[in-house]
């Protein structure tokens, strides 16, 4: 159904469908073109074993882009770009460098070029083993197995030298593979195209799948503790999460595979992590490529890809408070030529809680299919379905200058009233290689969700705090949301003279819709005993839960239309001097329709259109190979709501942010250990605040906030078997201008100091080989729970959340080939090992303070079949 957008901008779905159809037709016309370009496929690595995944036609070529660097890290990059999983003895590559390789080559040709000048070559000993060795060593002929399975007759001179090509092998497994599971070389989030992190002039942190597995992360919010300057400030009643990045609330800034994944129009409940390959965080304003956003940074979830080799994983997770979670991760080819591939992740979860009476249930299914339509065209489909049923949990309440002195297990409401969410997402992505320099990407994502919010929750204290009588409000809020996004991008990889460019030019169209009806009792009549619901926070048996007649106080819908055009260029001026330029123009149109309800007999419609250009520029210089010095300047843009007006009836300009950042990146141990130190200064203007001069019913856009700080991140491998990921942040976020809030006061939920550490060690030899342990900590300093007002009479009284340190630990056992082609992985993870009482955040109200979980233990047992 077409909806009028305030007479401004309209998007017709036939335009979007025609756009996709036209590109599909053009791609089909190119099916017979020569050449080949496969999407990089990141296969799951069974521990201590790496699988290679050459296609059924080994002579096909792939685009390689490996810069000069230490040989060890170059081989790892080669493995990813060639869709191989390679593991070589680290001592053989120690101290060696490579000149790199770029352009289209077969994997064999690329590896030959990569090893040029290193004194190394490789040979195939059988169909499943490849060995690096000093050049000139007389090779052994292939084994009888290799002779029987090779598509061509065996050639004893399979060692690569003088341009000779090795025999074709259907599958290669390289043993003694070096695991670099806590660190990666490249990320695409900062530039929307794959680029070396070391050369990117932004602070980029990646939480890998290995970190998620070792920490036994099952919720998206748990992954973010591994990144400096990022924390969860609100759980939205246990249904989602608002994240702080560099002191700014950044729920707008969550993406999945480059598509917006915020809690308003896409994800209505807690995001699951089972189908996530990595979580990438880029600090600073992301509007230059992603559109409307807060200035703290962007969080991008990268999903697991289809697999070319068979892989089945079945895992059982059980834990404290009745946690029961079976899950599977399976994938492989669907035809003999491996042009059709799939991946499926699924889980069921049932759990109770340390919170009294709380029970929850979740189901998550995520199928993914890949189709190599031709040597130049690849299509991928991804789907998600999530069901969640759990109560709205507002935590505890403030008491004096702190939090009420009651057990964190106490549920201040009715846990039998639930919020139920069903949501689905579907994404289709088409890649087409135009020629050796340019590739085209078209991607379409649709998401829809339906939720029913039913609660009896904390409202306000009746009488003195010491009485402990908490008024409870009853709400029913059914909501439906939909979002559709279409992205068309041209990616370039070319030279102008001696200068190398990696470019992106893109256009994004989007439409977002939401509709909600809200009914409630506003807490009832607190002047009449027995006429309102309540609970005594000190004695939960003293309570009264009523089921009153509800008043519909809101019946509204919103539609947003988005048009964005963006460009980016990662420029290699010299081998050690890199620049990035980017910018995006946005046109954001919104309509909010208020229908008549029980409080407002007449409806209204508010429309608003904003335009903005958000630039970015950065430079990275490497005085020595392991060290990068970088700096950047970026801006952000976030439109104000069409429903917000000044007393004169005027609409408000968007919030604008400006960020200055500089830092140092350092790589140690041949790129196996990476660290970043960043210094930043961010200012956000045009912040809306209530108008205290006109009864708070109107707003003024005079607010300004500033965040300054220093961050440190480190991740990777220190020694074989010893991995680490750690961070620290000093962030000072304050209100610098406001009519209502006190100037100079710290923003809520933003700690001055915060940090985390997680490290694991696995024994490499002897009878204890396969055993391992992990230990870590997460710490936050004290935080304000609410904004402080200039006039205390205009706000609730301020309070603080105490700082805390939480200790975590884990024990592991991993056994390769416990059965034929079967690996065993067992673990037990402990969270809050010292059972420390702490609070994760507040929601800018004294009646909403979120609790941290006490000591919990989670055991897991996983079998991998390949």
C-alpha positions in Angstrom: 0.0 0.0 0.0 1.4 3.4 -1.0 1.5 5.9 1.9 1.7 9.7 1.3 4.7 11.2 2.9 3.7 14.8 3.7 3.7 15.7 0.0 7.5 15.4 -0.1 9.1 12.2 -1.2 7.6 8.9 -2.3 9.2 5.5 -3.0 7.2 3.1 -5.1 8.0 -0.6 -4.7 7.8 -1.2 -8.5 10.9 1.0 -8.8 12.8 -1.1 -6.3 11.6 -4.4 -7.9 12.5 -3.0 -11.4 16.0 -2.1 -10.2 16.7 -5.6 -8.8 15.1 -7.3 -11.8 17.1 -5.2 -14.3 20.4 -6.1 -12.6 19.5 -9.8 -12.4 18.8 -9.7 -16.1 22.1 -8.0 -16.9 23.9 -10.5 -14.7 22.2 -13.4 -16.5 23.4 -12.0 -19.8 27.0 -12.3 -18.6 26.8 -15.9 -17.4 29.0 -17.1 -20.3 31.8 -14.6 -19.7 35.2 -15.9 -19.0 37.0 -15.7 -15.7 36.0 -16.5 -12.2 35.5 -14.6 -8.9 34.3 -16.4 -5.9 33.2 -14.8 -2.7 35.5 -15.4 0.2 34.1 -18.1 2.3 35.3 -18.3 5.9 35.0 -21.9 7.0 34.8 -23.0 10.6 38.2 -24.3 11.7 38.1 -27.4 13.8 40.8 -26.8 16.5 44.3 -27.8 15.5 43.0 -28.7 12.0 42.6 -26.5 9.0 40.5 -27.4 6.0 41.3 -26.3 2.5 38.4 -25.7 0.2 39.5 -25.6 -3.4 36.6 -25.9 -5.8 36.1 -28.8 -8.1 38.0 -26.9 -10.8 41.4 -25.9 -9.2 42.5 -23.9 -12.3 39.9 -21.2 -11.7 41.3 -17.9 -10.7 40.7 -15.7 -7.7 41.3 -12.0 -7.0 44.3 -11.7 -4.6 45.3 -8.5 -2.7 48.1 -9.3 -0.3 50.4 -6.4 0.5 54.1 -6.8 1.4 54.2 -8.0 5.0 55.6 -10.8 7.2 55.2 -14.2 5.6 53.3 -15.7 8.4 50.5 -13.2 8.3 50.6 -13.2 4.4 50.0 -16.9 4.4 47.0 -16.5 6.6 45.6 -13.8 4.4 46.2 -16.0 1.4 44.2 -18.8 3.1 41.2 -16.5 3.5 41.3 -15.0 0.0 41.8 -18.4 -1.7 39.1 -20.0 0.5 41.8 -22.2 2.0 42.5 -23.0 5.6 46.3 -23.2 5.9 48.5 -24.0 8.8 52.2 -24.2 8.7 55.0 -24.5 11.2 55.6 -21.0 12.6 59.3 -21.5 12.8 59.5 -21.9 9.0 58.1 -18.4 8.4 59.8 -16.7 11.3 61.7 -13.6 10.2 60.7 -14.0 6.5 58.8 -11.4 4.5 57.0 -11.5 1.2 56.5 -8.9 -1.6 52.9 -9.9 -1.7 50.6 -10.7 -4.6 47.8 -8.9 -6.4 45.5 -9.6 -9.3 43.8 -12.7 -10.6 45.6 -16.0 -10.2 45.0 -19.6 -9.4 45.7 -20.4 -5.8 48.8 -22.3 -6.9 50.1 -19.4 -8.9 49.4 -17.0 -6.1 51.2 -19.1 -3.5 54.2 -19.4 -5.9 54.4 -15.6 -6.1 53.9 -15.3 -2.4 56.9 -17.5 -1.7 59.2 -15.9 -4.2 62.4 -14.8 -2.6 61.6 -16.5 0.7 63.7 -19.6 0.1 60.6 -21.8 0.4 58.4 -23.8 -1.9 55.6 -26.3 -1.4 54.8 -29.8 -2.4 51.8 -32.2 -2.2 52.5 -35.5 -0.5 49.1 -36.9 -0.9 45.5 -35.8 -1.5 45.2 -34.3 2.0 48.6 -33.0 2.9 50.7 -30.0 1.7 54.1 -29.2 3.1 56.2 -26.1 3.0 59.9 -26.8 2.7 63.2 -25.1 1.7 63.4 -24.5 -2.0 65.5 -27.0 -3.9 64.6 -30.0 -1.8 64.0 -33.1 -3.9 60.3 -33.7 -3.7 58.7 -37.0 -3.0 56.2 -38.4 -5.5 52.5 -38.3 -4.5 51.3 -41.2 -2.5 49.1 -43.9 -4.0 46.1 -42.2 -2.5 46.9 -39.0 -4.3 47.4 -40.9 -7.6 44.1 -42.6 -7.2 42.2 -39.4 -6.5 43.9 -36.8 -8.6 42.0 -35.7 -11.7 45.3 -35.7 -13.7 48.1 -38.3 -13.7 50.6 -37.8 -10.9 53.7 -35.8 -11.7 56.7 -36.3 -9.4 57.7 -32.7 -10.0 54.8 -31.3 -8.0 57.1 -28.9 -6.3 56.3 -25.4 -7.7 59.3 -24.0 -9.5 60.0 -22.3 -12.8 56.3 -21.6 -13.3 55.3 -25.3 -13.3 51.8 -25.9 -11.9 51.2 -28.6 -9.3 48.7 -31.4 -9.7 45.1 -30.7 -9.1 43.9 -31.8 -5.7 40.2 -32.1 -4.6 40.9 -31.3 -1.0 44.0 -30.3 1.0 44.5 -30.5 4.7 47.5 -28.9 6.2 48.4 -30.1 9.7 50.2 -28.2 12.5 48.2 -25.2 11.4 48.8 -22.0 13.4 45.7 -20.7 15.1 45.3 -16.9 15.0 41.7 -16.9 16.2 41.7 -13.8 18.3 43.0 -11.5 15.6 42.2 -10.7 12.0 44.1 -8.8 9.3 41.2 -7.2 7.4 37.8 -5.5 8.1 35.2 -4.1 5.7 33.2 -2.1 8.2 35.3 1.1 8.2 35.3 1.5 4.5 32.5 -0.9 3.3 35.2 -2.7 1.3 37.8 -5.2 2.7 40.9 -3.3 3.8 43.9 -4.1 6.0 43.2 -2.9 9.6 46.8 -1.8 9.9 46.4 0.6 6.9 43.0 2.0 7.9 43.0 5.4 9.6 40.3 4.5 12.1 40.1 2.6 15.4 38.8 -0.8 14.3 38.3 -3.7 16.6 37.0 -7.2 15.7 35.6 -9.8 18.1 36.2 -13.0 16.3 34.2 -16.3 16.4 37.0 -17.9 18.5 36.6 -15.3 21.2 32.8 -15.8 21.2 33.2 -19.5 21.5 35.9 -19.4 24.2 33.7 -17.0 26.3 30.6 -19.0 25.5 28.8 -15.8 24.4 25.1 -16.4 23.5 23.9 -12.8 23.5 25.1 -10.0 21.3 25.6 -7.6 24.2 28.0 -10.0 25.9 30.4 -9.8 22.9 30.9 -6.0 23.2 32.7 -6.1 26.6 35.7 -7.1 24.5 35.9 -3.6 22.9 37.2 -0.5 24.6 34.7 2.3 25.2 31.7 0.1 24.6 29.2 -0.9 27.2 25.5 -1.7 27.6 23.6 1.0 29.4 20.1 -0.5 29.2 18.6 -3.9 28.5 15.2 -2.3 27.6 13.5 -4.4 30.2 15.5 -7.5 29.2 14.3 -7.3 25.6 17.2 -5.7 23.8 19.9 -3.2 24.6 21.1 0.3 24.3 24.9 0.6 23.9 27.2 3.4 24.9 30.1 4.0 22.5 32.6 6.6 23.6 30.0 8.0 26.0 27.1 8.3 23.5 24.0 6.1 23.4 24.3 4.3 20.0 21.4 2.0 19.4 21.0 3.7 16.0 24.4 2.4 15.1 23.9 -1.3 15.1 24.2 -3.0 11.7 24.2 -6.6 10.3 26.2 -7.2 7.1 26.1 -3.4 6.4 22.3 -3.2 6.9 20.7 -1.2 9.7 19.7 -3.5 12.6 18.4 -1.1 15.3 15.8 -2.1 17.9 13.1 0.2 16.6 12.6 -1.2 13.0 14.6 -4.4 12.8 15.4 -6.2 16.1 12.7 -6.0 18.7 14.4 -8.3 21.2 17.9 -9.5 22.3 20.0 -10.4 19.3 21.4 -13.9 19.2 25.0 -14.7 18.3 24.8 -18.3 16.9 25.0 -17.2 13.3 27.6 -14.5 13.8 31.1 -15.0 12.5 32.5 -11.8 14.0 31.4 -8.5 15.5 33.3 -5.4 14.1 33.3 -2.1 15.9 34.6 1.1 14.2 35.0 4.1 16.5 33.9 7.6 15.7 31.0 9.0 13.6 29.9 6.5 10.9 27.5 8.7 9.0 30.0 9.1 6.1 29.0 5.6 4.9 26.0 4.5 7.0 23.8 7.5 7.2 21.9 8.7 10.3 23.8 7.8 13.5 25.1 8.9 16.8 28.8 10.0 16.9 30.3 7.3 19.1 30.9 4.5 16.5 29.3 1.7 14.5 28.8 -2.0 15.4 28.5 -4.4 12.5 27.6 -8.1 12.9 29.1 -10.3 10.2 27.2 -13.5 9.6 28.5 -17.0 8.9 28.8 -17.8 5.2 27.8 -21.0 3.3 30.5 -23.7 3.2 32.1 -25.5 0.3 33.1 -28.5 2.4 30.9 -30.6 4.6 30.8 -29.5 8.3 28.3 -30.5 11.0 28.4 -29.3 14.6 26.0 -30.2 17.4 26.3 -28.6 20.8 24.5 -28.8 24.1 24.8 -25.9 26.5 23.4 -26.2 30.1 23.9 -23.9 33.0 22.8 -22.2 36.2 19.2 -21.2 36.7 17.8 -23.9 34.4 19.6 -22.9 31.2 19.1 -25.5 28.5 20.2 -24.7 24.9 20.8 -27.3 22.2 22.2 -25.8 18.9 23.5 -26.8 15.6 25.8 -25.4 12.9 25.8 -27.4 9.6 26.8 -26.6 6.1 28.4 -27.9 2.9 27.9 -28.2 -0.9 24.5 -29.1 -2.4 26.0 -30.3 -5.7 29.1 -32.1 -7.0 30.6 -28.9 -8.5 30.1 -27.0 -5.2 28.4 -24.1 -7.0 25.4 -24.5 -4.7 26.3 -24.3 -1.0 24.4 -23.8 2.3 24.8 -23.1 6.0 22.2 -23.6 8.7 22.4 -22.4 12.3 19.6 -23.1 14.8 18.9 -23.2 18.5 16.3 -23.7 21.1 16.7 -22.1 24.5 14.7 -22.5 27.7 15.9 -20.8 30.9 14.9 -19.6 34.3 16.7 -16.8 36.0 18.3 -15.5 39.2 15.3 -13.1 39.1 12.4 -14.5 41.1 9.8 -16.2 38.9 11.4 -15.2 35.6 11.2 -17.8 32.8 12.1 -17.3 29.1 12.0 -19.3 25.9 13.7 -18.6 22.6 13.9 -20.2 19.1 16.3 -19.0 16.4 16.7 -20.4 12.9 19.1 -19.0 10.3 19.4 -20.7 6.8 21.9 -19.4 4.3 22.4 -20.4 0.6 25.1 -19.6 -1.9 25.0 -19.9 -5.7 28.0 -19.4 -8.0 25.9 -18.5 -11.0 28.9 -18.2 -13.2 32.6 -17.5 -13.0 31.8 -13.9 -12.4 28.5 -13.8 -10.6 27.5 -15.0 -7.1 24.2 -14.9 -5.3 23.6 -15.4 -1.6 20.3 -15.7 0.4 20.2 -15.3 4.1 17.2 -15.8 6.4 16.5 -15.4 10.1 13.5 -16.3 12.3 13.4 -15.5 16.0 10.8 -16.2 18.6 11.2 -14.8 22.2 8.9 -15.0 25.2 10.1 -13.4 28.4 8.8 -10.9 31.0 9.6 -7.2 31.1 12.3 -6.9 33.8 13.0 -3.3 35.0 15.5 -4.5 37.7 15.6 -2.7 41.0 15.0 1.0 42.0 17.2 3.8 43.2 17.2 4.5 47.0 18.8 7.7 48.3 22.0 8.2 46.4 22.4 4.6 45.4 20.3 1.4 44.8 17.7 -0.1 47.1 19.3 -2.5 49.7 17.3 -5.5 48.6 18.4 -8.8 47.0 19.1 -8.6 43.3 16.9 -11.6 42.8 13.8 -9.6 43.8 11.4 -9.1 40.8 9.5 -5.8 41.3 6.4 -6.6 39.2 4.5 -9.6 37.8 6.8 -12.1 36.1 3.9 -13.9 34.6 3.1 -11.1 32.2 5.3 -11.6 29.2 6.6 -9.8 26.1 6.3 -12.0 23.1 8.2 -11.3 19.9 8.3 -12.9 16.5 10.6 -11.5 13.9 12.0 -12.5 10.5 14.7 -11.2 8.2 15.6 -12.0 4.6 18.6 -10.8 2.7 19.6 -11.4 -0.9 23.0 -10.3 -2.2 24.3 -10.4 -5.8 27.9 -9.9 -6.6 29.0 -9.5 -10.2 32.5 -9.0 -11.5 32.5 -6.5 -14.4 36.2 -6.9 -15.1 39.4 -7.2 -13.3 39.0 -3.7 -11.8 35.3 -3.3 -10.9 32.7 -5.4 -9.1 29.0 -4.6 -8.6 27.0 -5.4 -5.5 23.2 -5.3 -5.2 21.7 -6.3 -1.9 18.1 -6.2 -0.6 17.1 -6.8 3.0 13.6 -7.1 4.4 12.7 -7.4 8.1 9.4 -7.6 9.9 8.5 -8.1 13.6 5.5 -8.4 15.7 5.6 -7.9 19.5 3.1 -7.7 22.3 4.3 -5.9 25.4 2.4 -6.9 28.4 3.6 -5.8 31.8 3.0 -4.8 35.4 6.1 -2.9 36.2 7.7 -0.4 38.6 6.3 3.1 38.4 7.1 5.2 41.5 7.4 5.0 45.3 4.3 5.9 47.2 5.1 7.8 50.4 8.5 7.7 52.0 11.3 5.6 50.6 11.7 3.8 53.9 8.1 2.5 53.5 9.1 0.7 50.4 5.7 0.8 48.7 6.3 0.7 45.0 3.4 1.6 42.7 3.1 -0.7 39.7 1.7 0.4 36.3 -0.1 -1.9 33.9 0.7 -1.7 30.1 -0.4 -3.4 26.9 1.5 -2.3 23.8 1.1 -4.4 20.6 3.6 -3.3 17.9 4.4 -4.2 14.3 7.4 -3.0 12.4 8.8 -3.5 8.9 12.0 -2.3 7.2 13.2 -2.6 3.6 16.6 -1.5 2.3 18.1 -1.7 -1.2 21.9 -1.1 -1.7 23.6 -0.8 -5.1 27.4 -0.4 -5.0 30.3 -0.2 -7.5 33.6 -1.4 -6.0 36.8 -0.5 -7.7 40.4 -1.7 -7.3 42.7 0.1 -9.7 45.8 2.3 -10.1 46.1 5.9 -11.3 49.8 6.0 -12.1 51.6 4.6 -9.1 48.7 5.3 -6.7 46.4 2.5 -5.8 42.7 3.0 -5.1 40.1 0.8 -3.5 36.8 2.7 -4.1 33.1 2.4 -3.4 30.2 4.3 -4.9 26.8 3.4 -3.5 23.2 4.3 -3.4 20.8 3.2 -0.6 17.0 3.3 -0.6 15.1 2.4 2.5 11.6 2.4 4.0 10.8 1.8 7.7 7.3 1.4 9.1 6.1 1.0 12.7 2.6 0.9 14.2 1.8 0.7 17.9 -1.2 1.0 20.2 -0.5 1.7 23.8 -2.9 1.2 26.7 -2.3 1.5 30.4 -3.7 2.5 33.8 -0.9 5.0 34.7 -0.5 3.3 38.1 -4.1 3.7 39.2 -5.4 5.9 42.0 -2.7 6.0 44.6 -4.8 8.1 47.0 -7.2 5.3 47.6 -6.0 2.1 49.3 -6.8 -1.0 47.2 -7.2 1.1 44.0 -3.7 0.6 42.7 -1.2 -2.2 42.2 1.9 -2.2 44.3 4.7 -4.3 45.8 6.6 -3.8 49.0 10.2 -3.9 48.0 11.3 -5.1 51.4 8.6 -7.7 51.7 7.4 -9.1 48.3 4.6 -11.0 50.0 3.0 -7.6 50.7 1.7 -6.9 47.3 -1.5 -6.3 45.2 -1.7 -7.1 41.5 -4.9 -5.7 39.9 -6.2 -6.2 36.4 -7.7 -2.8 35.8 -9.5 -1.4 32.8 -6.9 0.2 30.6 -7.1 3.5 28.8 -5.7 3.7 25.2 -3.3 6.7 25.4 -1.5 6.3 22.1 -2.4 4.9 18.7 0.4 6.0 16.3 2.3 4.9 13.2 5.6 6.2 11.7 7.0 5.9 8.2 10.6 6.8 7.3 11.9 7.0 3.7 15.6 7.0 3.2 17.8 8.0 0.3 21.5 7.9 0.7 24.4 8.3 -1.8 27.9 7.6 -0.6 31.4 7.4 -1.9 34.7 6.2 -0.4 38.3 5.9 -1.6 41.1 4.0 0.2 44.2 5.4 -1.4 47.7 3.9 -1.1 49.9 6.9 -1.9 53.0 5.0 -1.0 53.6 1.5 0.5 53.6 3.2 3.9 51.3 6.1 3.4 47.5 5.6 3.1 44.5 7.9 3.0 40.8 7.4 3.2 38.2 9.9 1.9 34.5 9.3 2.3 31.2 11.2 2.3 27.5 10.5 2.2 24.5 12.6 1.3 21.3 11.7 3.1 17.7 12.6 2.5 15.5 11.4 5.4 11.8 11.9 5.3 9.5 10.9 8.1 5.7 11.0 8.8 4.2 10.4 12.2 0.5 9.8 12.3 -1.4 10.0 15.6 -4.9 8.5 15.5 -7.6 9.4 18.0 -7.2 7.7 21.4 -8.7 7.8 24.9 -6.8 11.0 25.8 -6.8 12.9 22.4 -10.1 12.8 20.5 -8.6 14.2 17.3 -5.7 12.8 15.3 -2.7 14.6 13.8 0.0 14.1 11.2 3.5 15.4 11.4 5.9 15.4 8.5 9.6 16.4 8.3 12.4 16.1 5.7 16.1 16.5 6.5 19.1 16.6 4.3 22.7 16.3 5.3 26.2 15.7 4.0 28.6 13.9 6.3 32.3 13.9 5.3 35.3 11.9 6.5 39.0 12.1 5.9 41.8 10.1 7.4 45.5 9.4 7.0 47.7 6.5 8.1 51.5 6.5 8.0 53.9 3.7 8.8 57.4 4.9 9.7 58.3 1.3 10.4 56.3 -1.8 9.2 54.9 -2.8 12.6 53.8 0.8 13.5 51.0 2.9 12.1 50.3 6.5 13.0 46.9 7.7 12.0 44.5 10.6 12.3 40.9 11.3 11.1 38.1 13.9 11.1 34.5 12.7 10.7 31.0 14.1 11.1 27.7 12.6 12.1 24.0 13.3 11.4 20.9 12.2 13.3 17.5 13.7 12.5 15.1 14.8 15.2 11.6 13.4 15.5 8.9 14.9 13.4 6.8 14.9 16.6 9.1 17.3 18.4 8.2 21.0 18.2 9.2 24.2 19.9 6.6 26.4 21.6 6.3 28.4 18.3 5.6 25.2 16.4 8.9 24.9 14.6 10.7 21.7 13.7 14.3 21.1 14.7 17.5 20.7 12.7 19.3 17.3 13.0 21.8 16.6 15.7 25.3 17.0 14.3 28.5 15.5 15.6 32.2 16.3 14.9 35.0 14.1 15.8 38.8 14.4 15.9 40.9 11.3 16.5 44.5 10.3 16.4 46.3 7.1 17.4 49.0 4.5 17.0 48.6 0.9 15.9 51.3 -1.7 16.5 51.8 -5.3 15.3 54.0 -7.8 17.1 55.1 -11.4 16.5 54.7 -11.1 12.7 51.2 -9.6 13.0 49.9 -12.2 15.4 49.4 -9.6 18.2 47.7 -6.3 17.4 47.2 -3.2 19.5 45.7 0.2 19.1 45.9 3.4 21.2 43.4 6.1 20.2 42.8 9.7 21.5 39.5 11.4 20.6 37.4 14.5 21.0 33.8 14.4 20.0 31.2 17.1 20.2 27.5 16.7 19.6 25.2 19.7 19.0 21.5 20.5 18.6 20.6 18.0 21.3 16.9 18.2 22.2 16.0 19.0 25.8 12.7 19.7 27.5 11.8 23.4 27.6 11.7 24.3 31.4 10.3 27.8 30.6 7.1 26.4 29.0 6.0 23.6 31.3 8.3 20.9 29.7 5.6 20.2 27.1 7.8 21.6 24.3 11.5 21.1 23.4 14.5 23.3 22.6 17.5 22.3 20.6 20.1 24.0 22.7 21.8 21.0 24.2 25.5 20.1 23.6 27.5 17.2 24.8 31.2 16.5 24.6 33.2 13.3 25.0 37.0 13.2 25.3 39.2 10.2 26.1 41.9 7.6 25.5 41.4 4.0 24.5 43.6 1.0 24.3 42.9 -2.4 22.7 45.1 -5.5 22.2 44.2 -8.9 20.7 45.9 -11.9 19.3 48.5 -14.6 20.1 51.4 -14.1 22.5 52.8 -17.7 22.2 51.5 -20.8 20.6 48.4 -21.7 22.6 48.3 -18.4 24.5 45.7 -15.9 23.2 44.5 -12.6 24.7 42.0 -9.8 24.1 42.0 -6.8 26.5 41.1 -3.2 26.5 41.0 -0.1 28.7 39.1 3.3 28.2 39.2 6.6 29.9 36.1 8.5 28.7 34.9 11.8 30.0 31.4 12.6 28.6 29.7 15.8 29.9 26.8 18.1 29.3 28.5 21.3 28.0 25.3 23.3 27.2 21.7 22.8 28.3 18.7 24.7 29.7 17.5 21.8 31.9 20.5 19.7 32.8 23.5 20.9 34.8 26.3 22.0 32.6 29.5 20.1 33.4 27.6 17.1 34.7 28.6 13.6 33.5 26.2 11.8 31.2 24.4 8.8 32.7 25.9 5.3 32.3 29.2 6.6 31.2 32.1 5.5 33.4 35.2 7.5 33.6 37.2 4.2 33.6 36.3 0.9 32.1 38.2 -2.1 30.8 38.3 -5.9 30.3 40.8 -8.7 30.0 40.3 -12.2 28.6 43.1 -14.7 28.1 43.3 -18.4 27.4 46.0 -21.0 27.2 45.9 -24.5 25.7 48.7 -27.0 26.3 50.4 -28.0 23.1 52.2 -31.3 24.0 52.3 -34.3 26.2 49.4 -36.0 28.2 47.8 -32.6 28.9 47.6 -31.6 25.2 44.1 -30.4 24.4 43.4 -29.1 28.0 43.1 -25.4 28.5 42.0 -22.6 30.8 40.8 -19.1 30.5 40.5 -16.2 32.9 39.3 -12.7 32.6 37.8 -9.6 34.2 35.4 -6.8 33.3 35.5 -3.5 35.3 33.6 -0.3 35.2 34.0 2.8 37.4 31.1 4.6 39.1 28.4 6.1 36.9 25.6 8.5 37.2 22.2 6.8 36.9 20.3 9.9 35.8 21.0 13.4 34.3 21.6 16.0 37.0 19.3 19.1 36.6 20.2 22.8 37.1 17.1 23.1 39.3 16.5 19.9 41.3 12.8 20.6 41.4 12.6 19.9 37.7 14.1 16.4 37.8 14.2 13.2 39.9 17.0 13.2 42.5 20.4 12.0 41.1 21.9 8.8 42.1 25.1 6.8 41.4 25.9 3.2 40.3 28.9 1.9 42.2 32.0 0.8 40.2 32.7 -2.9 40.1 35.1 -5.6 39.0 33.7 -8.9 37.7 36.0 -12.0 37.4 35.3 -14.8 34.9 37.0 -18.1 34.1 36.8 -21.2 32.0 38.2 -24.7 31.7 38.5 -26.5 28.3 39.2 -29.9 26.8 39.5 -30.4 23.0 40.2 -33.6 21.3 40.9 -33.9 17.6 39.8 -37.1 15.8 38.1 -38.6 18.8 36.3 -40.6 16.2 36.9 -40.7 12.4 36.6 -37.1 11.2 35.0 -36.1 14.5 36.3 -33.6 17.0 35.2 -33.1 20.6 35.1 -29.8 22.4 34.1 -29.5 26.1 34.1 -26.4 28.3 32.7 -25.0 31.5 32.6 -21.3 31.8 32.2 -19.3 35.1 30.8 -15.8 35.2 31.1 -13.4 38.2 33.4 -15.9 39.8 33.5 -14.0 43.1 29.7 -13.4 43.1 30.0 -9.7 43.2 26.9 -7.5 43.5 26.8 -5.0 40.6 24.5 -3.0 38.3 25.0 -2.9 34.6 23.1 0.4 34.0 20.1 2.5 34.5 17.5 4.0 32.1 17.6 7.6 33.3 14.8 6.9 35.8 15.1 6.2 39.5 12.7 3.3 39.0 14.8 1.4 36.5 18.2 0.0 37.5 19.4 -3.1 35.7 21.1 -5.8 37.8 24.2 -7.8 36.9 24.0 -11.6 37.1 25.5 -13.3 40.2 27.9 -16.3 40.0 26.8 -18.6 37.1 28.3 -21.7 35.5 27.7 -22.9 32.0 28.8 -26.2 30.6 29.0 -27.1 26.9 29.7 -30.2 24.9 30.2 -30.0 21.1 30.9 -32.5 18.4 32.2 -31.4 15.0 32.0 -33.7 12.0 33.7 -32.9 8.7 
